[in-house]
């Protein structure tokens, strides 16, 4: 009997994007820095304070926007933290790298709990060791992530993380968690590119289904996810870090592509993320993603309230199965 065929996204040394395996080189980085003119961002933004989210029952779905790709998500009566980063920089260095221009929308200690921690991939703006250490000390939740990421989590004292391949699922904290494909990449050093897997999550509780994209460029996976999970109550979709387009296109959607993804998924509601938090990650103006999202919804015939952005720290609360 022949061995099972290797999945298309696996390689001898890690992983790849089957639909577009473009790899950005140092030459591309030099072109970006040489040719682009980054829009200036403010040094600091003081957002209005938002009420701390209460713990909700199993009949509600709620998403609290912490900033960038970090959310407190509640479904099935459980509290989940998604790609949490409370640090001042998305960087391995405390004195250099993309710097926060606004405070996290909620204090970690103001959250109503954390029953499950999800880490989509290993980039510093999604897998932040200081924050993960704080989450472990406070709640010690179970963790689900993609293949090859547990070794990074162990540096935060998190052991026993459940690693999943694309389309694999696990029953954790009373929820069904499926790790789903994305078009992105992974790296924490110049020497470990694509050695760990990247992806998003489908989260299911009785009467509720939420999709979390992580990071992704536009690709056929959104349609595939929508077919496999035909009832998505809420999708969290990235709308920022898309400029310059020649460099970011394969890994990050722009707002118009995010609206296409919302439609391909068949999501009842969507929330935009991955914007307006860390200066130095992208060249677009800080307010452009939300402005472009509004235009893209009108152009693609998507209702105003079907795909929104939240004030930092605010919560969108929906009935489960509504």
Backbone bond lengths (Angstrom), bond angles and torsions (degrees), N, CA, C in turn:
res aa  C-N    CA-C-N  psi(-1)  N-CA   C-N-CA  omega(-1)  CA-C   N-CA-C  phi
1 X - - - 1.470 - - 1.537 108.75 -
2 X 1.371 116.05 130.29 1.471 118.48 179.88 1.525 110.69 -74.55
3 X 1.333 115.63 149.58 1.460 119.01 178.54 1.532 110.62 -65.61
4 X 1.318 117.59 152.90 1.466 119.45 179.52 1.522 110.81 -60.26
5 X 1.324 115.34 146.00 1.468 120.42 -179.42 1.531 109.66 -64.32
6 X 1.333 114.83 142.54 1.454 119.45 178.25 1.526 109.56 -71.12
7 X 1.334 118.29 135.57 1.465 119.41 177.48 1.525 111.28 -56.80
8 X 1.314 115.98 147.44 1.466 121.18 -174.03 1.520 112.83 -62.13
9 X 1.337 117.58 -23.80 1.471 119.65 -178.23 1.527 112.50 -90.65
10 X 1.323 118.28 -0.50 1.463 122.15 177.61 1.534 109.77 -94.42
11 X 1.337 115.45 146.44 1.460 121.63 172.87 1.530 108.43 -128.77
12 X 1.318 116.66 179.22 1.459 120.01 177.83 1.526 112.08 -63.72
13 X 1.321 116.52 -26.68 1.473 119.49 -173.96 1.513 113.24 -122.86
14 X 1.323 118.43 11.32 1.452 119.03 -179.02 1.513 111.42 159.35
15 X 1.340 115.84 -123.70 1.455 120.50 -169.71 1.530 110.37 -142.43
16 X 1.345 115.77 163.70 1.446 121.68 -178.88 1.530 109.23 -148.63
17 X 1.326 115.80 168.73 1.457 122.11 174.53 1.527 108.93 -97.65
18 X 1.316 119.04 111.37 1.460 119.76 -176.60 1.527 114.11 -62.97
19 X 1.340 118.09 -32.46 1.466 119.46 -174.36 1.524 112.77 -85.55
20 X 1.304 117.82 -28.47 1.469 120.90 177.37 1.515 106.66 -156.05
21 X 1.342 116.28 98.89 1.467 119.81 -175.54 1.529 112.03 -95.72
22 X 1.337 115.93 30.15 1.464 120.74 175.02 1.526 109.95 -56.50
23 X 1.306 116.38 131.56 1.465 121.83 175.86 1.520 107.96 -116.08
24 X 1.314 116.31 121.95 1.454 120.29 177.71 1.522 110.21 -74.05
25 X 1.337 115.19 131.91 1.458 121.27 -176.48 1.527 110.33 -103.02
26 X 1.322 114.85 173.74 1.462 119.62 175.89 1.524 110.64 -61.04
27 X 1.327 116.84 -31.72 1.463 120.09 176.95 1.534 110.64 -63.14
28 X 1.348 116.54 -39.51 1.461 119.96 176.83 1.530 111.06 -63.18
29 X 1.333 115.94 -41.32 1.468 119.65 178.17 1.523 110.23 -61.37
30 X 1.326 116.92 -43.90 1.471 120.31 178.93 1.532 110.47 -62.06
31 X 1.351 116.23 -41.00 1.465 118.50 178.39 1.526 110.34 -61.64
32 X 1.339 116.82 -44.38 1.464 120.76 178.11 1.530 110.22 -55.76
33 X 1.306 116.79 -51.54 1.463 120.04 -176.16 1.530 111.70 -68.26
34 X 1.325 116.81 -30.26 1.463 120.06 -177.50 1.526 112.25 -79.01
35 X 1.353 116.68 -39.03 1.451 120.02 -170.31 1.520 114.28 -98.67
36 X 1.321 118.61 -20.91 1.466 119.30 -172.23 1.520 111.70 -91.01
37 X 1.309 114.42 157.35 1.461 122.31 173.07 1.519 106.96 -124.28
38 X 1.323 118.53 94.88 1.464 120.45 -176.91 1.527 111.14 -60.54
39 X 1.316 116.49 138.14 1.463 120.36 174.54 1.525 109.08 -67.68
40 X 1.328 118.02 138.14 1.467 119.39 178.98 1.526 111.46 -68.91
41 X 1.303 115.33 137.72 1.460 121.54 174.87 1.526 109.14 -106.40
42 X 1.331 118.11 153.02 1.469 119.89 174.22 1.525 110.71 -65.16
43 X 1.327 115.58 151.52 1.464 119.36 177.87 1.523 111.16 -68.39
44 X 1.332 116.94 -32.90 1.468 120.29 -179.08 1.517 109.66 -158.24
45 X 1.338 115.79 144.22 1.460 123.09 174.69 1.525 107.52 -125.04
46 X 1.311 115.97 130.10 1.462 120.61 177.81 1.525 107.80 -101.04
47 X 1.328 116.28 105.59 1.462 120.33 -178.60 1.527 110.46 -83.55
48 X 1.338 117.80 147.47 1.469 119.63 175.77 1.518 110.61 -60.94
49 X 1.321 118.23 140.52 1.472 119.66 179.16 1.522 110.81 -66.29
50 X 1.334 114.82 146.81 1.460 122.22 178.96 1.533 108.92 -117.07
51 X 1.326 117.39 149.39 1.469 118.70 178.21 1.518 111.89 -62.49
52 X 1.320 115.32 144.36 1.470 119.52 177.65 1.523 109.52 -64.80
53 X 1.324 117.85 139.57 1.470 119.47 -178.21 1.525 111.60 -73.26
54 X 1.327 118.21 133.42 1.472 120.25 173.10 1.526 110.16 -80.74
55 X 1.307 115.58 161.55 1.471 118.98 172.56 1.524 108.24 -76.45
56 X 1.336 115.35 130.10 1.451 121.65 -176.50 1.525 110.92 -105.10
57 X 1.319 115.22 162.98 1.452 121.31 179.88 1.514 112.40 -83.21
58 X 1.319 116.93 177.51 1.472 121.39 -174.85 1.521 113.86 -69.53
59 X 1.318 118.41 -8.70 1.460 120.44 -179.87 1.525 112.77 -88.94
60 X 1.347 118.03 5.29 1.465 121.66 -178.20 1.528 110.52 -123.86
61 X 1.329 115.26 153.76 1.460 123.78 167.81 1.520 106.15 -121.14
62 X 1.318 117.16 128.89 1.462 119.37 -178.61 1.523 109.78 -141.11
63 X 1.330 115.34 141.62 1.465 121.87 176.78 1.523 107.95 -128.28
64 X 1.332 116.31 123.45 1.463 122.93 176.78 1.517 107.79 -107.45
65 X 1.348 115.90 122.18 1.461 121.49 -175.77 1.525 109.45 -84.42
66 X 1.332 115.88 111.50 1.464 121.35 177.52 1.527 110.08 -83.15
67 X 1.328 116.26 -35.63 1.456 122.33 -178.52 1.516 110.12 140.26
68 X 1.355 115.70 150.86 1.456 122.58 -178.28 1.538 109.25 55.00
69 X 1.338 119.28 -118.29 1.465 121.14 178.44 1.520 112.25 -106.78
70 X 1.328 117.47 14.02 1.468 122.12 -176.69 1.524 110.39 -93.21
71 X 1.320 115.08 127.53 1.460 122.29 177.81 1.519 109.64 -137.54
72 X 1.330 115.15 151.17 1.456 121.57 156.96 1.523 105.53 -96.40
73 X 1.316 116.48 121.30 1.457 121.84 179.79 1.523 108.51 -114.28
74 X 1.318 115.87 136.33 1.459 120.51 176.55 1.525 109.29 -123.03
75 X 1.327 115.44 125.22 1.462 121.39 170.56 1.514 108.42 -154.47
76 X 1.324 115.66 150.76 1.455 120.31 -178.17 1.516 113.16 60.08
77 X 1.326 117.79 24.73 1.459 121.22 -177.54 1.510 114.61 74.45
78 X 1.339 118.03 9.32 1.464 123.26 -179.93 1.525 109.96 -107.86
79 X 1.324 115.56 151.03 1.463 122.66 175.09 1.527 108.76 -107.72
80 X 1.332 116.11 127.20 1.462 121.80 -179.55 1.523 109.53 -122.00
81 X 1.312 116.03 142.50 1.457 121.31 170.82 1.517 108.73 -106.80
82 X 1.335 115.53 131.21 1.456 122.24 -177.01 1.523 109.55 -112.41
83 X 1.328 117.00 121.35 1.466 123.37 176.25 1.530 111.80 40.85
84 X 1.322 118.03 56.84 1.472 118.86 -172.25 1.525 112.55 -73.98
85 X 1.319 115.87 133.55 1.461 121.68 172.34 1.521 108.06 -142.21
86 X 1.329 115.03 114.56 1.458 122.53 174.89 1.532 110.93 -107.69
87 X 1.317 118.21 -0.46 1.466 121.69 -176.08 1.528 111.08 -71.13
88 X 1.341 115.42 160.75 1.467 121.80 -179.27 1.518 111.81 -73.67
89 X 1.330 117.96 -25.08 1.465 121.85 179.35 1.521 110.67 -132.59
90 X 1.331 115.40 146.28 1.462 121.37 171.60 1.524 106.95 -93.67
91 X 1.315 115.41 79.57 1.463 120.02 -167.41 1.524 109.40 -164.52
92 X 1.333 117.55 154.95 1.460 119.62 172.21 1.531 112.31 -75.62
93 X 1.341 117.18 -11.30 1.454 122.04 -176.56 1.522 110.66 -111.87
94 X 1.326 118.49 135.87 1.464 120.05 -179.48 1.524 113.87 -75.43
95 X 1.342 117.99 -10.65 1.464 121.63 -174.35 1.530 112.96 -116.90
96 X 1.327 118.77 1.99 1.467 121.44 -177.81 1.522 109.27 -151.21
97 X 1.333 114.59 158.60 1.457 119.98 179.23 1.515 111.42 105.96
98 X 1.342 117.67 173.05 1.466 121.65 -177.40 1.523 112.12 -51.75
99 X 1.344 114.89 127.55 1.464 121.07 -171.82 1.527 110.56 -111.38
100 X 1.305 114.69 139.75 1.464 122.03 179.60 1.530 110.18 -65.00
101 X 1.347 116.27 134.42 1.462 120.28 177.05 1.523 111.62 -108.50
102 X 1.318 117.11 0.94 1.465 120.97 174.64 1.520 107.68 -152.19
103 X 1.312 116.13 152.06 1.458 120.92 -178.61 1.521 110.70 -70.22
104 X 1.339 118.31 155.28 1.465 119.27 171.43 1.529 109.84 -53.91
105 X 1.320 115.84 142.97 1.457 120.33 -174.25 1.509 114.59 -64.59
106 X 1.311 117.83 -23.97 1.468 123.82 174.73 1.522 108.77 -138.20
107 X 1.321 116.02 148.28 1.461 119.71 172.79 1.528 109.10 -74.05
108 X 1.301 116.15 145.58 1.463 120.00 179.63 1.526 110.92 -56.37
109 X 1.326 116.10 -41.36 1.465 120.34 -176.80 1.528 112.28 -73.18
110 X 1.341 118.21 -9.39 1.468 120.87 178.18 1.525 112.51 -89.38
111 X 1.325 117.57 -7.57 1.452 120.03 -177.79 1.533 110.65 -75.90
112 X 1.332 117.19 151.72 1.469 119.77 -175.91 1.520 114.50 -80.02
113 X 1.328 117.66 1.72 1.464 120.24 178.06 1.509 110.66 145.27
114 X 1.324 115.11 176.58 1.462 121.98 174.34 1.523 107.38 -149.96
115 X 1.323 115.55 104.49 1.461 121.63 179.83 1.519 112.62 -91.32
116 X 1.355 116.33 -15.81 1.459 120.77 -178.70 1.520 108.16 -157.32
117 X 1.325 115.56 136.79 1.458 122.80 178.38 1.523 108.58 -114.04
118 X 1.343 116.45 130.71 1.458 122.40 179.51 1.516 109.58 -120.01
119 X 1.333 116.48 132.19 1.468 122.31 177.47 1.523 107.21 -125.32
120 X 1.335 116.56 116.99 1.465 120.79 -171.74 1.523 112.71 -76.22
121 X 1.348 117.45 -36.91 1.463 121.13 179.88 1.520 108.59 -166.66
122 X 1.331 116.45 -177.45 1.465 118.39 -164.83 1.519 115.69 -100.10
123 X 1.327 120.16 9.60 1.460 119.56 177.38 1.527 110.79 -65.70
124 X 1.327 115.90 152.49 1.459 120.37 -171.84 1.521 113.23 -65.70
125 X 1.324 118.01 -22.74 1.463 119.63 177.01 1.524 112.16 -84.90
126 X 1.344 117.67 2.93 1.460 122.14 177.16 1.528 111.98 -126.62
127 X 1.307 117.61 -32.48 1.471 121.87 178.49 1.524 107.06 -118.47
128 X 1.336 115.03 95.99 1.469 122.49 -174.08 1.524 108.61 -111.08
129 X 1.324 115.95 109.37 1.465 119.99 -172.85 1.530 113.79 -61.03
130 X 1.339 121.30 -44.47 1.468 118.77 178.70 1.530 113.15 -58.33
131 X 1.328 116.67 -41.61 1.464 118.75 178.61 1.521 110.90 -67.46
132 X 1.321 117.45 -41.20 1.461 120.12 -179.95 1.523 111.25 -62.95
133 X 1.325 116.59 -36.80 1.474 118.82 175.77 1.527 110.33 -62.09
134 X 1.336 117.12 -42.43 1.464 120.83 -179.45 1.529 111.08 -65.64
135 X 1.324 117.27 -39.71 1.465 120.96 177.54 1.520 110.47 -64.41
136 X 1.326 116.93 -43.10 1.470 120.33 179.15 1.528 110.96 -62.04
137 X 1.332 117.25 -44.50 1.464 119.77 -178.63 1.527 111.87 -64.46
138 X 1.311 116.94 -36.69 1.463 120.17 -175.45 1.525 112.21 -79.89
139 X 1.351 117.67 -42.97 1.460 120.14 -171.03 1.529 114.74 -126.79
140 X 1.313 118.93 -23.51 1.472 123.17 -176.29 1.523 112.20 47.65
141 X 1.341 118.28 54.00 1.464 119.81 -177.82 1.519 111.38 -78.03
142 X 1.332 117.67 160.19 1.465 119.80 167.85 1.527 109.51 -65.46
143 X 1.335 115.52 156.27 1.466 120.94 -174.30 1.519 109.48 -129.88
144 X 1.337 116.14 138.61 1.456 122.47 173.34 1.523 108.08 -124.29
145 X 1.328 115.69 136.74 1.462 121.28 -178.88 1.526 108.82 -153.56
146 X 1.331 116.81 -175.19 1.451 121.48 178.99 1.517 112.55 -88.98
147 X 1.320 116.15 167.87 1.459 121.86 -178.92 1.530 111.21 -55.25
148 X 1.323 115.36 135.20 1.451 121.29 174.67 1.516 115.70 87.30
149 X 1.336 118.18 -1.33 1.456 120.17 -177.31 1.524 114.29 -95.32
150 X 1.322 117.93 -13.16 1.465 119.53 -178.24 1.516 111.58 -62.00
151 X 1.338 117.56 -31.54 1.468 119.25 -179.08 1.522 110.93 -66.32
152 X 1.324 118.21 -30.65 1.462 120.51 176.15 1.528 110.39 -73.40
153 X 1.320 116.41 -41.51 1.462 120.11 179.46 1.524 111.50 -63.75
154 X 1.333 116.69 -31.22 1.472 119.74 179.51 1.521 111.43 -61.75
155 X 1.346 117.30 -26.39 1.470 120.17 178.06 1.518 111.70 -69.30
156 X 1.341 116.84 -17.10 1.459 121.21 174.10 1.527 111.19 -96.91
157 X 1.335 117.15 10.74 1.457 121.16 -179.37 1.519 113.05 80.09
158 X 1.330 116.95 11.71 1.465 121.34 179.59 1.525 107.98 -95.53
159 X 1.316 115.95 113.65 1.463 121.25 -178.71 1.532 109.46 -117.51
160 X 1.299 115.85 151.14 1.457 120.29 178.75 1.515 114.40 80.76
161 X 1.334 117.74 20.60 1.458 119.81 176.39 1.517 110.35 -61.67
162 X 1.301 116.52 140.46 1.466 121.50 179.87 1.531 108.32 -85.71
163 X 1.332 116.44 116.62 1.460 121.95 178.62 1.528 109.65 -96.90
164 X 1.335 115.50 134.31 1.456 120.62 180.00 1.522 110.59 -125.73
165 X 1.333 115.27 148.35 1.454 122.36 169.21 1.528 107.79 -88.99
166 X 1.334 116.67 168.32 1.453 120.22 177.29 1.527 111.03 -56.71
167 X 1.310 115.48 135.41 1.458 127.04 179.29 1.525 113.63 73.76
168 X 1.321 118.62 -1.99 1.461 119.66 172.88 1.530 109.74 -78.75
169 X 1.341 115.72 154.67 1.455 119.30 179.60 1.517 110.28 -134.53
170 X 1.318 115.03 162.63 1.460 122.30 176.63 1.527 108.21 -144.66
171 X 1.320 115.65 149.07 1.466 121.25 173.44 1.524 106.77 -96.34
172 X 1.324 116.18 112.75 1.464 121.56 -175.41 1.527 108.90 -138.51
173 X 1.328 116.28 133.21 1.470 122.59 175.65 1.530 111.48 54.61
174 X 1.324 116.22 34.73 1.453 119.87 178.51 1.510 114.75 77.72
175 X 1.334 118.13 10.14 1.461 123.05 179.93 1.520 109.71 -122.63
176 X 1.315 115.70 154.88 1.461 120.93 171.81 1.530 107.35 -98.71
177 X 1.340 115.83 119.19 1.461 122.55 -175.69 1.522 108.23 -112.95
178 X 1.332 117.06 119.85 1.462 122.72 176.70 1.519 108.51 -113.95
179 X 1.318 116.27 128.70 1.463 121.87 177.07 1.517 107.52 -88.86
180 X 1.328 116.37 121.33 1.466 120.33 -171.67 1.527 110.52 -117.20
181 X 1.344 117.24 157.62 1.461 120.27 -173.97 1.524 113.77 -67.83
182 X 1.317 114.27 156.10 1.463 123.80 172.06 1.523 106.86 -146.83
183 X 1.322 115.68 158.71 1.464 119.65 175.34 1.525 108.21 -102.96
184 X 1.331 115.69 100.81 1.464 120.23 -175.15 1.525 107.60 -155.10
185 X 1.319 118.02 -146.16 1.461 121.99 176.03 1.518 107.25 -163.75
186 X 1.320 116.57 176.62 1.463 120.64 179.12 1.514 109.66 -137.56
187 X 1.325 115.87 151.52 1.473 122.81 174.00 1.514 108.22 177.91
188 X 1.317 115.56 140.95 1.465 121.22 168.73 1.526 111.53 -122.95
189 X 1.326 116.28 -11.63 1.459 122.41 176.72 1.530 107.48 -141.13
190 X 1.325 118.81 170.98 1.465 119.45 174.93 1.529 113.89 -67.84
191 X 1.330 117.92 -8.23 1.470 120.57 -171.43 1.522 113.83 -112.19
192 X 1.333 119.39 1.54 1.470 119.03 -175.70 1.523 112.43 -125.37
193 X 1.322 116.59 28.87 1.461 119.70 -177.54 1.528 111.13 -59.99
194 X 1.323 115.14 127.50 1.474 124.23 175.64 1.517 113.64 61.89
195 X 1.323 117.44 22.75 1.471 120.44 174.37 1.527 111.42 -81.90
196 X 1.332 117.09 -19.98 1.467 122.67 175.73 1.523 108.61 -115.22
197 X 1.319 116.18 154.70 1.460 120.18 -175.93 1.527 111.07 -89.44
198 X 1.310 115.79 150.14 1.461 124.30 177.03 1.524 107.79 -116.42
199 X 1.315 117.57 155.97 1.462 119.98 179.42 1.506 111.51 176.05
200 X 1.322 115.04 -173.41 1.454 122.99 176.32 1.521 109.64 -122.16
201 X 1.328 116.00 -169.98 1.465 120.96 -176.01 1.520 110.76 -136.41
202 X 1.322 115.54 140.38 1.456 122.64 161.93 1.519 106.59 -106.47
203 X 1.328 115.94 127.60 1.461 122.61 -176.02 1.519 108.46 -118.91
204 X 1.321 115.98 122.87 1.458 120.24 -175.40 1.523 111.19 -124.20
205 X 1.321 114.33 133.48 1.460 124.02 169.71 1.522 106.06 -130.62
206 X 1.321 118.82 165.77 1.469 118.64 178.29 1.537 111.03 -54.09
207 X 1.324 115.51 120.22 1.455 120.70 177.73 1.510 115.45 76.88
208 X 1.350 118.22 12.56 1.464 119.86 -177.12 1.516 110.38 -148.41
209 X 1.345 116.01 140.24 1.461 121.80 177.05 1.524 108.39 -143.83
210 X 1.331 116.48 126.20 1.463 122.65 -179.36 1.520 108.51 -126.27
211 X 1.332 115.62 137.80 1.461 122.05 176.09 1.518 109.11 -111.41
212 X 1.335 115.92 131.77 1.460 122.91 177.04 1.520 106.99 -119.38
213 X 1.334 117.75 117.52 1.461 120.65 -170.93 1.519 113.87 -78.31
214 X 1.334 118.70 -22.75 1.464 118.60 -167.79 1.517 108.23 66.00
215 X 1.315 118.66 -129.77 1.468 124.24 173.87 1.519 107.99 -113.70
216 X 1.339 116.59 140.00 1.463 118.09 176.66 1.517 110.57 -164.68
217 X 1.326 115.61 142.97 1.445 121.07 162.34 1.519 109.81 -79.80
218 X 1.333 115.37 166.84 1.461 119.62 176.80 1.528 109.31 -66.28
219 X 1.341 116.55 135.33 1.457 121.51 -177.21 1.524 109.33 -164.78
220 X 1.349 118.13 169.66 1.466 120.62 -178.74 1.531 114.70 -66.57
221 X 1.329 118.36 -9.76 1.466 119.19 -177.64 1.522 112.46 -61.29
222 X 1.334 118.44 -31.31 1.455 119.42 -178.31 1.527 110.95 -62.47
223 X 1.324 116.40 -41.83 1.463 119.25 177.20 1.524 110.91 -65.90
224 X 1.333 117.40 -39.46 1.458 120.75 179.51 1.527 111.06 -64.30
225 X 1.325 116.63 -42.83 1.465 120.31 178.42 1.521 109.97 -63.49
226 X 1.344 117.20 -42.23 1.454 120.46 178.58 1.519 112.96 -61.93
227 X 1.335 117.00 -36.62 1.470 119.73 177.97 1.525 111.38 -69.66
228 X 1.332 116.84 -40.57 1.470 119.43 -177.40 1.525 111.97 -74.45
229 X 1.326 116.07 -27.97 1.463 120.80 -178.11 1.534 107.51 -127.75
230 X 1.331 116.62 81.38 1.462 120.15 -170.04 1.516 115.15 -73.92
231 X 1.322 118.76 -3.28 1.463 120.28 179.39 1.528 107.99 -128.05
232 X 1.322 117.73 84.62 1.467 122.13 176.52 1.526 107.62 -100.86
233 X 1.330 116.06 112.86 1.461 120.52 -178.49 1.522 111.89 -73.61
234 X 1.330 116.63 -36.71 1.462 120.58 -175.98 1.519 108.81 -147.85
235 X 1.341 115.89 135.12 1.466 121.90 175.65 1.525 108.76 -121.76
236 X 1.321 116.44 137.65 1.462 123.08 174.07 1.519 107.00 -106.79
237 X 1.342 116.45 113.30 1.460 121.89 -168.89 1.522 111.10 -124.46
238 X 1.345 118.60 133.68 1.464 121.23 178.10 1.526 111.06 -71.35
239 X 1.341 115.62 139.03 1.469 120.82 179.46 1.530 111.77 -127.50
240 X 1.338 118.89 0.58 1.455 120.80 -175.28 1.517 113.05 -126.65
241 X 1.333 115.32 -178.33 1.474 123.99 -176.91 1.517 110.91 63.12
242 X 1.348 116.34 47.04 1.460 121.85 -176.58 1.520 113.55 -110.21
243 X 1.329 118.88 -2.18 1.471 120.78 -175.87 1.531 110.80 -117.34
244 X 1.359 115.80 139.97 1.460 128.88 2.42 1.526 110.75 -76.37
245 X 1.316 114.87 147.24 1.458 119.72 -171.43 1.521 112.60 -64.87
246 X 1.339 118.48 -36.64 1.471 119.06 -177.75 1.524 110.36 -60.94
247 X 1.326 117.32 -30.09 1.456 121.31 -176.16 1.533 111.38 -90.09
248 X 1.322 117.11 -38.78 1.467 121.47 -171.25 1.527 114.46 -92.96
249 X 1.322 118.50 -15.12 1.459 121.82 -167.19 1.526 114.07 -52.79
250 X 1.334 117.15 -43.74 1.465 119.01 -173.97 1.523 112.96 -76.35
251 X 1.343 117.78 -18.97 1.472 120.36 -176.04 1.525 114.70 -110.50
252 X 1.330 118.10 -23.52 1.469 120.91 -175.28 1.522 110.00 -133.20
253 X 1.311 116.49 130.36 1.455 120.77 175.45 1.523 110.82 -75.51
254 X 1.335 115.47 150.74 1.455 119.22 165.90 1.536 107.41 -90.93
255 X 1.335 118.88 172.54 1.470 119.64 -175.79 1.521 114.27 -60.24
256 X 1.340 118.26 -35.77 1.462 119.30 178.42 1.530 110.65 -64.46
257 X 1.331 117.13 -39.84 1.467 120.24 177.19 1.522 110.89 -68.88
258 X 1.326 117.69 -33.36 1.458 120.27 176.93 1.528 111.00 -64.13
259 X 1.326 117.39 -37.55 1.466 119.98 175.77 1.528 110.01 -66.56
260 X 1.334 117.80 -39.31 1.468 120.63 174.07 1.528 110.33 -58.91
261 X 1.338 116.70 -41.88 1.468 120.38 179.41 1.524 110.57 -64.06
262 X 1.320 117.38 -42.81 1.467 121.90 176.55 1.528 110.28 -55.38
263 X 1.317 116.66 -44.82 1.468 120.89 -179.25 1.523 111.14 -69.64
264 X 1.351 117.08 -41.26 1.465 120.24 -179.94 1.523 111.71 -64.08
265 X 1.314 116.29 -35.22 1.463 121.02 179.39 1.529 111.96 -73.15
266 X 1.334 116.95 -24.42 1.457 120.15 -173.27 1.516 112.09 69.66
267 X 1.335 117.24 29.14 1.463 120.92 -176.63 1.530 110.89 -69.63
268 X 1.329 115.32 141.40 1.465 120.15 176.81 1.521 110.50 -68.29
269 X 1.324 116.91 -44.50 1.464 122.66 177.24 1.527 108.15 -139.23
270 X 1.328 117.13 153.41 1.464 121.81 174.83 1.516 109.08 -137.33
271 X 1.337 114.65 153.23 1.466 123.02 175.65 1.522 107.50 -125.17
272 X 1.335 117.25 131.98 1.453 121.85 175.78 1.517 111.84 -79.64
273 X 1.325 115.78 145.78 1.464 121.50 -179.67 1.520 108.95 -145.58
274 X 1.346 115.30 -176.63 1.464 122.58 174.30 1.529 110.48 64.37
275 X 1.321 116.26 50.69 1.456 121.47 179.97 1.540 109.16 -155.53
276 X 1.316 115.30 156.48 1.451 121.84 164.77 1.513 117.53 64.75
277 X 1.333 118.99 22.18 1.468 120.08 -173.53 1.514 112.98 -121.88
278 X 1.322 118.16 -50.12 1.464 121.84 -175.22 1.529 109.63 -114.78
279 X 1.325 116.33 117.41 1.450 120.69 174.94 1.518 110.77 -72.51
280 X 1.337 116.45 144.88 1.457 121.09 178.02 1.507 114.62 97.09
281 X 1.347 117.86 -6.64 1.466 120.25 178.43 1.518 111.92 -83.73
282 X 1.325 117.54 -20.51 1.455 120.85 -168.90 1.520 109.39 -156.83
283 X 1.323 116.67 166.65 1.458 121.30 -177.84 1.525 113.88 -98.70
284 X 1.347 119.23 -13.38 1.461 117.92 -174.54 1.532 111.56 -72.90
285 X 1.342 118.01 156.01 1.468 121.05 174.68 1.529 110.94 -60.59
286 X 1.303 116.54 150.78 1.463 120.74 -173.25 1.528 112.27 -61.76
287 X 1.341 117.98 -34.21 1.455 119.85 -177.66 1.511 115.24 -92.07
288 X 1.341 117.63 -4.26 1.461 119.94 -173.49 1.531 114.15 -66.96
289 X 1.353 120.61 -39.62 1.467 118.24 -177.94 1.527 113.38 -56.51
290 X 1.330 118.11 -45.25 1.464 120.12 -179.17 1.529 111.25 -67.41
291 X 1.339 117.39 -38.51 1.466 120.62 178.72 1.528 110.86 -65.67
292 X 1.311 116.98 -44.02 1.466 121.31 179.55 1.526 110.24 -66.35
293 X 1.331 117.16 -37.76 1.462 120.19 178.28 1.526 110.30 -58.12
294 X 1.323 117.87 -43.40 1.470 120.82 179.76 1.526 110.97 -60.85
295 X 1.336 117.63 -43.22 1.464 121.15 178.67 1.527 111.01 -65.39
296 X 1.337 116.14 -42.72 1.465 120.50 -177.12 1.522 111.15 -64.39
297 X 1.318 117.86 -37.91 1.473 119.84 177.25 1.520 110.94 -62.19
298 X 1.325 116.05 -44.53 1.462 119.24 179.37 1.524 111.17 -63.77
299 X 1.325 116.82 -42.39 1.466 120.94 -178.46 1.523 112.24 -66.39
300 X 1.348 117.07 -31.82 1.464 120.40 -176.27 1.531 112.87 -101.62
301 X 1.318 117.11 7.48 1.451 120.91 175.18 1.512 114.65 70.59
302 X 1.338 116.51 32.06 1.465 121.49 178.53 1.530 108.45 -99.63
303 X 1.312 116.66 132.56 1.460 121.70 -177.18 1.527 111.13 -59.69
304 X 1.314 115.29 148.17 1.467 121.64 -176.59 1.517 112.41 -54.59
305 X 1.349 117.29 -44.05 1.468 120.08 -175.17 1.529 113.36 -88.97
306 X 1.340 117.14 1.97 1.465 119.41 -179.25 1.522 112.41 -79.04
307 X 1.337 116.93 -24.14 1.463 121.39 -178.63 1.528 105.90 -143.54
308 X 1.314 117.00 110.89 1.462 121.10 -171.59 1.524 110.46 -127.88
309 X 1.303 115.46 165.65 1.461 121.52 162.68 1.519 107.48 -111.26
310 X 1.328 115.83 150.05 1.460 121.32 -178.85 1.518 110.45 -105.42
311 X 1.328 117.96 146.62 1.462 118.55 166.82 1.526 109.62 -57.66
312 X 1.309 116.01 148.19 1.460 120.00 -178.84 1.530 108.97 -62.03
313 X 1.335 115.36 125.13 1.458 121.27 -178.48 1.508 114.37 93.28
314 X 1.337 117.88 -9.42 1.467 121.00 -177.37 1.521 111.20 -83.84
315 X 1.332 115.28 162.91 1.461 122.36 -176.72 1.521 110.30 -123.87
316 X 1.318 116.02 134.22 1.471 122.31 168.64 1.526 107.13 -101.25
317 X 1.337 115.73 122.97 1.462 123.22 -174.49 1.523 108.07 -117.86
318 X 1.356 116.62 122.09 1.453 122.06 -176.39 1.519 109.73 -126.04
319 X 1.327 117.93 151.87 1.460 119.35 171.81 1.523 110.43 -72.90
320 X 1.300 117.27 137.10 1.461 120.68 175.60 1.523 108.81 -70.26
321 X 1.333 115.54 133.06 1.448 119.87 178.16 1.501 113.98 70.73
322 X 1.360 116.60 15.09 1.462 119.67 -177.59 1.505 112.80 -82.89
